[in-house]
Amino acid sequence: MRRAPISSFLLGAVLAAAFLAPGTASASSGCDRTASPGPDAAQRLVDSLSAGQTGCLRAGTYSEDVTVSRPRTSLRPSPGERVTLVGRLRVAQGADKTTVEGLRLNGRNAG
């Protein structure tokens, strides 16, 4: 019987783990979910978070108003990246223990 080299087995196991456990790579960075700049990307990210999760924004400028309404969520830049939010950032009543850190805030808006 022919045996596969150990390296082939390990590579297969790593690839299987990557496909079977989405979010593993982002979990190691402290991010449960991430978003890149785009229309309403920051708000969609915030809305997708469950209590206890951290949402990370990729580098860039997000031109939108953002309302955090879920409790115990966190919003921050992805590790080592710079993020600017142009617009209003609102933490709604009931969003207890929400954390927002590391964002450059620019409150300019059309209103």
C-alpha positions in Angstrom: 0.0 0.0 0.0 1.4 3.4 -0.9 1.3 6.1 1.8 0.9 9.8 1.1 3.7 12.0 2.5 3.0 13.7 5.8 3.3 17.1 4.2 0.4 16.3 1.8 -1.7 15.2 4.7 -1.0 18.4 6.7 -1.7 20.6 3.7 -5.0 18.8 3.2 -5.9 19.2 6.9 -5.1 22.9 6.8 -7.2 23.5 3.7 -10.1 21.6 5.1 -10.0 23.6 8.3 -9.9 26.9 6.4 -13.0 25.9 4.4 -14.9 24.3 7.2 -14.3 27.1 9.8 -14.9 30.4 8.1 -13.8 33.4 10.1 -10.9 31.6 11.7 -8.4 33.9 10.2 -10.3 37.0 11.2 -10.8 35.6 14.7 -7.1 35.5 15.2 -7.0 39.3 14.5 -9.8 39.9 17.0 -12.3 40.6 14.3 -15.5 38.6 14.0 -16.6 40.4 10.8 -14.9 42.9 8.5 -16.0 45.4 5.9 -14.2 47.4 3.2 -15.2 50.9 2.1 -18.3 51.1 0.0 -21.9 52.3 0.1 -23.2 51.9 3.7 -20.5 49.3 4.4 -19.9 50.4 8.0 -23.6 50.5 8.8 -24.1 47.0 7.3 -21.2 45.7 9.3 -22.6 47.2 12.5 -26.0 45.7 11.8 -24.6 42.2 11.2 -22.9 42.0 14.6 -24.4 40.0 17.5 -23.8 40.8 21.1 -20.2 40.2 22.0 -18.8 40.5 18.5 -16.2 42.9 17.1 -16.6 44.4 13.6 -13.4 45.7 11.9 -13.3 48.2 9.1 -10.6 47.9 6.5 -8.4 50.9 5.7 -10.1 53.8 4.0 -12.7 56.5 4.3 -16.4 55.6 5.1 -18.7 58.5 4.1 -21.9 57.7 5.9 -23.8 58.1 9.2 -23.6 55.0 11.4 -25.9 54.0 14.3 -24.9 51.2 16.7 -28.0 49.7 18.2 -26.9 46.3 19.5 -25.4 46.0 23.0 -22.0 44.6 23.8 -20.6 45.1 20.3 -17.3 46.7 19.2 -16.3 48.6 16.2 -12.7 49.4 15.3 -10.2 49.4 12.4 -8.6 46.1 11.2 -5.2 45.7 12.9 -2.6 48.1 11.6 -5.0 50.0 9.4 -6.3 53.6 9.4 -10.0 54.3 9.1 -11.8 57.6 8.8 -15.6 57.9 9.3 -17.0 61.0 7.7 -20.5 61.5 9.1 -22.3 61.0 12.3 -21.6 58.1 14.7 -24.5 57.4 17.0 -24.8 54.9 19.8 -28.5 54.3 20.3 -30.2 53.9 23.7 -30.0 50.3 24.7 -26.6 49.7 23.1 -25.0 49.2 26.5 -21.3 48.4 26.7 -20.7 49.3 23.1 -17.0 50.0 22.3 -15.8 52.2 19.4 -12.1 52.7 19.2 -9.3 53.7 16.9 -11.5 55.4 14.3 -10.7 58.9 13.0 -14.0 60.7 13.2 -14.9 63.6 10.9 -18.5 64.9 11.8 -19.0 66.7 8.5 -22.2 65.8 6.8 -24.8 67.3 4.4 -27.1 68.2 7.3 
